[in-house]
Amino acid sequence: MTSRPVSPLPRRAFLTALGAGAASIALAGTASAAPTASYTLLSRADWGADETLRFGTGGTELWPSEYYPVQTLTVHHTDDGSSDPDPAAVVRAIYRTDAAEYGDMGYNYLIDKAGLVYEGRWSGTDGTPAHDASGRMVTGAHVQGYNSGNIGIALLGTFTTTPPPSAARTALVQLLADLAARHTLAPLGKVVYVNPVSGVSRPAPIIGGHRHWAATDCPGTLYTAMPSIRDEVAALLA
């Protein structure tokens, strides 16, 4: 597939603010205002998602969407080994791989090294990425056994021994703060996560890394940085 460069011009900026004077985009059903923060989000159409990959040969959706209230936010790195300079092409490649196994993108959001945020798993036509119109999140496939109610955010790249670029980390903090505000989550808190489908429960940080859920190196150095990331999210919310 030919890579499609993403222009910084045709993009949607998600601006959130506590003050009434700033522009904001809010989800239906949110219980609180969002923090002062901004990040740029590229829709699936922006990054060139092939929506036919979500369907089988008979036209049946491979993994029908399910929606549940958000309980936790989980950070990953993609560790995909790609050297493609076009991050949208990398997102498309991850999507093709995930669609073959999970029927769609496993992550709800992705973030490239320049700090652009990409809409991940398809979540309907209401225009609110990762959510339905009532504010519930669409179930992805990023932590086996603990996906429903657990938003997955992946940074593009491998950060096993090195930290992500500052722009990517900044966008991550801003996105986490936005999601925490939308869903009234305490960024420094913990929760007993309960899978609404299987009933399996597990104590977990409200903002954590993949390694908090499974025996994995993911999300690399972001795992040890998680305390400071939570502090930065809390500072935005404050």
C-alpha positions in Angstrom: 0.0 0.0 0.0 1.3 3.4 -0.8 1.9 5.6 2.2 -0.2 8.7 2.5 1.6 11.7 4.2 -0.6 13.4 6.7 -0.7 17.1 6.4 -0.8 19.2 9.6 -3.5 21.3 8.0 -6.7 19.1 7.6 -6.9 18.0 11.2 -9.2 18.4 14.1 -7.9 20.0 17.3 -9.6 18.8 20.5 -9.4 21.8 22.8 -10.5 21.4 26.3 -10.7 24.0 29.1 -12.1 24.7 32.5 -12.8 28.3 31.7 -15.9 29.3 29.8 -13.9 31.5 27.5 -12.1 28.7 25.7 -13.4 26.5 22.9 -14.2 22.9 24.0 -15.5 19.6 22.6 -17.4 17.6 25.2 -18.8 14.1 25.2 -22.5 13.5 26.1 -22.8 12.2 29.6 -19.6 13.6 31.0 -19.8 14.5 34.6 -17.1 17.2 34.7 -15.4 19.9 32.7 -12.1 19.0 31.0 -8.7 20.5 32.0 -6.8 23.2 30.2 -5.0 21.2 27.5 -4.9 20.8 23.8 -4.0 18.0 21.4 -4.5 17.4 17.8 -6.4 14.3 16.8 -6.5 12.7 13.3 -9.7 10.7 12.6 -9.6 7.3 10.9 -10.5 9.0 7.7 -7.5 11.4 8.2 -5.0 8.6 8.5 -6.5 6.5 5.8 -8.2 3.6 7.6 -9.5 1.0 5.1 -12.9 0.4 6.7 -13.5 -2.8 4.6 -10.9 -4.6 6.8 -13.5 -4.6 9.6 -15.8 -6.9 7.6 -15.7 -10.5 6.5 -16.4 -11.7 2.9 -20.1 -11.8 3.6 -20.2 -8.2 4.8 -20.5 -9.1 8.5 -18.6 -7.0 11.0 -15.8 -9.2 12.3 -15.9 -7.7 15.9 -19.2 -5.9 16.5 -18.7 -2.8 18.7 -19.5 -3.1 22.5 -19.5 -0.1 24.8 -19.0 0.1 28.6 -18.2 2.9 31.2 -14.5 3.7 31.5 -12.7 2.4 34.6 -9.0 2.7 33.7 -6.6 4.1 31.2 -3.7 2.0 30.0 -0.5 3.1 28.2 1.4 1.1 25.7 4.3 1.4 23.2 3.7 -0.3 19.8 7.3 -1.8 19.6 6.4 -2.5 16.0 10.0 -2.2 14.6 8.9 0.1 11.8 11.3 2.5 10.1 8.7 4.1 7.9 9.1 7.9 8.3 5.3 8.4 7.7 3.5 7.7 11.1 0.2 7.4 9.3 1.6 4.6 7.3 2.7 2.9 10.5 -0.7 3.3 12.0 -2.2 1.7 8.9 0.2 -1.2 9.1 -0.7 -1.8 12.7 -4.4 -1.6 11.8 -4.0 -4.2 9.0 -2.2 -6.6 11.5 -4.7 -6.1 14.3 -7.7 -6.3 11.9 -6.6 -9.8 10.8 -6.6 -11.0 14.5 -9.1 -8.7 16.3 -11.3 -7.4 13.5 -10.0 -3.8 13.9 -7.3 -1.7 15.6 -6.6 -3.0 19.1 -5.8 0.4 20.6 -8.4 3.2 21.2 -5.8 5.9 20.5 -2.2 6.1 19.2 0.3 9.0 19.5 3.2 9.6 17.1 6.6 11.1 18.0 5.5 14.6 17.0 2.6 14.4 19.4 -0.3 13.9 16.9 -3.0 11.7 18.3 -4.7 9.1 16.0 -8.2 7.7 16.4 -7.8 4.0 16.9 -10.6 1.4 17.1 -13.8 2.3 15.2 -16.5 3.5 17.7 -19.5 4.5 15.6 -20.6 7.5 13.7 -21.4 10.1 16.4 -18.0 11.8 15.9 -16.6 11.2 19.4 -13.5 9.0 18.9 -13.4 5.9 21.2 -16.9 6.6 22.6 -20.5 6.3 21.8 -23.0 9.2 22.1 -23.6 8.5 25.8 -19.9 8.6 26.6 -19.2 4.9 27.0 -15.9 3.6 25.5 -15.7 1.0 22.7 -14.0 -2.2 23.8 -10.6 -2.6 22.1 -8.1 -5.4 22.2 -4.9 -4.3 24.0 -4.8 -6.1 27.4 -6.0 -9.7 27.2 -8.9 -10.3 29.6 -9.1 -6.7 30.7 -10.3 -4.7 27.7 -13.9 -3.7 28.4 -13.9 -0.4 30.3 -10.1 0.0 29.8 -9.0 2.6 27.3 -5.8 1.7 25.5 -3.4 4.4 24.3 -0.2 3.4 22.4 2.8 5.6 21.6 4.3 4.7 18.2 7.8 3.3 18.5 10.0 1.3 20.8 10.9 2.8 24.2 12.3 -0.2 26.0 15.5 1.7 26.9 14.9 5.3 25.8 12.1 7.7 26.7 9.6 8.9 24.1 10.1 12.4 22.5 8.8 15.2 24.7 6.1 16.1 22.1 4.7 12.5 22.4 4.8 12.5 26.2 3.1 15.9 26.3 0.3 14.8 24.1 0.0 11.6 26.2 -0.4 13.7 29.4 -2.9 16.0 27.7 -5.0 13.1 26.3 -4.9 11.3 29.7 -6.0 14.5 31.4 -8.9 15.0 29.0 -10.1 11.4 29.4 -9.7 11.5 33.2 -11.8 14.7 33.3 -14.5 13.3 30.9 -14.9 10.2 33.0 -14.3 11.7 36.4 -11.3 9.5 37.1 -8.7 10.4 39.8 -5.3 10.3 38.0 -3.4 9.4 41.2 -6.0 6.8 42.3 -6.4 3.1 42.2 -9.5 1.0 41.4 -10.7 -2.6 41.6 -11.3 -3.1 37.9 -14.2 -5.4 37.1 -14.6 -6.8 33.6 -18.2 -6.1 32.8 -18.3 -9.1 30.4 -16.5 -11.9 32.3 -16.8 -10.6 35.9 -13.0 -11.0 36.4 -11.6 -8.4 38.8 -8.2 -7.0 39.4 -6.8 -4.1 41.4 -5.1 -1.6 39.2 -4.0 2.1 39.0 -6.5 4.3 37.2 -3.7 5.4 35.0 -1.2 2.6 34.3 0.9 0.8 31.8 0.4 -2.6 30.1 2.9 -4.1 32.5 0.4 -3.4 35.4 -1.9 -6.0 33.7 0.5 -8.6 32.3 4.0 -10.0 32.3 5.4 -7.7 29.5 8.1 -5.1 29.0 5.4 -2.8 27.5 5.3 0.2 27.7 9.1 0.3 28.3 10.4 3.3 30.0 6.9 4.7 30.2 6.3 2.2 33.0 8.8 3.7 35.3 7.7 7.2 34.3 4.1 6.5 35.2 4.3 8.2 38.7 5.5 11.5 37.1 3.0 11.1 34.3 0.2 10.8 36.8 1.4 13.8 38.7 1.4 15.9 35.4 -2.1 14.7 34.6 -3.2 15.7 38.1 -1.6 19.1 37.8 -3.5 19.7 34.6 -6.7 18.7 36.3 -5.9 21.0 39.2 
